Amino acid sequence: MGFSIALIVFSALLLLLVLMHKGKGGGLSDMFGGGMQSSVGGSSVAERNLDRITVVVGLLWFAVIVVLGLLMKFK
């Protein structure tokens, strides 16, 4: 039960983190104003930290899925 709740929480968090990323252009992000370029070049510290947090949450999400799969297999 706990891993199912963790999967829901990590899924929602991962969705929010991905949506917070700045659009790189050429995709659906252009439709919502993500295609506007700012005058500041490169990525900021906040964007790099957001990238790192997104990767960590993605790895945790993957680990929870693997654990849930193993629990279902050996039940």
C-alpha positions in Angstrom: 0.0 0.0 0.0 2.8 2.4 0.9 4.6 1.9 -2.5 1.4 2.6 -4.4 0.9 5.9 -2.5 4.6 6.7 -3.2 4.1 6.0 -6.9 1.1 8.4 -7.0 3.1 11.1 -5.1 6.2 10.7 -7.3 4.1 10.7 -10.5 2.4 14.0 -9.6 5.7 15.5 -8.5 7.4 14.4 -11.7 4.6 15.9 -13.8 4.8 19.2 -12.0 8.6 19.3 -12.3 8.5 18.6 -16.0 5.9 21.3 -16.6 8.1 23.8 -14.7 11.0 23.4 -17.2 11.5 26.2 -19.7 10.6 25.3 -23.2 13.4 24.9 -25.7 11.2 25.9 -28.6 9.9 24.0 -31.6 7.3 22.1 -29.7 4.0 22.4 -27.8 5.7 24.9 -25.4 5.5 27.5 -28.2 1.7 27.3 -28.0 1.7 28.4 -24.4 4.3 31.2 -24.7 7.4 29.0 -24.0 8.9 30.0 -27.3 9.8 33.5 -26.2 13.5 33.9 -25.8 14.9 35.8 -22.8 17.8 38.1 -23.1 19.8 36.1 -20.5 21.9 33.4 -22.3 22.6 30.0 -20.8 20.9 28.2 -18.0 20.6 29.7 -14.6 21.4 28.0 -11.3 17.7 27.5 -10.7 17.2 25.7 -14.0 20.2 23.4 -13.3 18.9 22.6 -9.8 15.4 22.0 -11.3 17.1 19.6 -13.8 18.9 17.7 -11.0 15.7 17.5 -8.9 13.8 16.2 -11.9 16.4 13.5 -12.5 16.4 12.4 -8.8 12.6 12.2 -8.7 12.5 10.3 -12.0 15.0 7.8 -10.6 12.9 7.4 -7.4 9.8 7.0 -9.6 11.5 4.2 -11.6 12.7 2.5 -8.4 9.2 2.5 -6.9 7.8 0.9 -10.1 10.5 -1.8 -10.0 9.7 -2.5 -6.3 6.0 -2.7 -7.0 6.6 -5.1 -9.9 8.7 -7.3 -7.7 6.1 -7.3 -4.9 3.4 -8.2 -7.3 5.5 -11.0 -8.8 6.3 -12.7 -5.5 2.9 -12.3 -3.8 
